Amino acid sequence: MCDLILHERSHPEQGFRACLGILRLAASYGRERLDAAAARAIDIGARTYGSVKSILANNLDRRPAHQRSADDAPILHANIRGPRYYN
């Protein structure tokens, strides 16, 4: 996860403190939970210290990630505008 944080920034130094904070969470929550939280954060596209800390604090690393299925079709209703409304 730290590699992703450092590579997505135009200046890797900006992500250094976030990486240190994420690594410091291992002291409180354990290495296994931190690895699971980092994997979940990568899956949902949340690459910040606050996101990883929130995942750990809410025990979301212990729950399976929500998998979208074919049954999750978009809701069709007359009051839902959709993306074409804003063009």
C-alpha positions in Angstrom: 0.0 0.0 0.0 2.8 2.4 0.8 4.3 1.8 -2.7 0.9 2.9 -4.2 0.8 6.0 -2.0 4.3 7.0 -2.9 3.9 6.4 -6.6 0.5 8.1 -7.1 1.8 11.4 -5.7 3.6 13.8 -8.0 6.1 14.3 -5.2 6.6 11.0 -3.2 7.8 13.0 -0.2 4.1 14.1 0.3 3.1 10.5 1.0 5.9 9.7 3.4 4.2 10.8 6.5 1.0 8.9 5.6 3.1 5.7 5.1 4.8 6.2 8.5 1.4 6.6 10.1 0.0 3.5 8.5 3.1 1.5 9.5 2.7 2.8 13.1 -0.8 1.3 13.2 0.7 -2.1 13.4 1.8 -1.5 17.0 -1.8 -0.9 18.0 -3.7 -3.4 15.8 -1.2 -6.0 14.9 0.5 -6.9 11.6 -2.2 -9.3 10.3 -5.0 -6.8 10.8 -3.0 -4.0 9.2 -2.3 -6.2 6.2 -6.0 -7.1 5.9 -7.0 -3.4 6.3 -4.5 -2.3 3.7 -5.8 -4.9 1.2 -9.4 -3.7 1.8 -8.4 -0.1 1.4 -6.7 -0.9 -1.9 -9.8 -2.8 -3.1 -12.1 0.2 -2.5 -9.6 2.8 -3.7 -9.0 4.5 -0.3 -5.3 5.1 -0.1 -5.0 7.4 2.9 -3.9 7.0 6.6 -7.4 8.0 7.7 -9.1 5.4 5.6 -6.9 2.6 6.9 -7.4 3.7 10.5 -11.1 3.9 10.0 -11.2 0.4 8.6 -9.3 -0.9 11.6 -11.3 1.1 14.2 -14.6 -0.2 12.7 -13.3 -3.8 12.4 -14.0 -3.8 8.7 -10.8 -5.7 8.1 -12.5 -8.7 9.7 -15.6 -8.6 7.4 -15.7 -9.8 3.9 -15.8 -7.0 1.3 -19.1 -6.4 -0.4 -19.1 -8.1 -3.8 -21.3 -6.6 -6.5 -23.4 -9.2 -8.3 -25.5 -9.1 -11.4 -28.6 -8.8 -9.2 -27.4 -5.3 -8.1 -29.1 -3.6 -11.1 -29.5 0.2 -11.0 -32.7 1.5 -9.7 -35.1 2.7 -12.3 -37.5 5.4 -11.2 -39.0 8.5 -12.8 -37.5 10.8 -10.2 -33.9 9.6 -10.7 -32.2 11.9 -13.1 -29.2 9.9 -14.2 -25.9 11.1 -15.8 -27.6 12.5 -18.9 -29.4 15.2 -16.9 -26.2 17.1 -16.2 -25.0 17.4 -19.8 
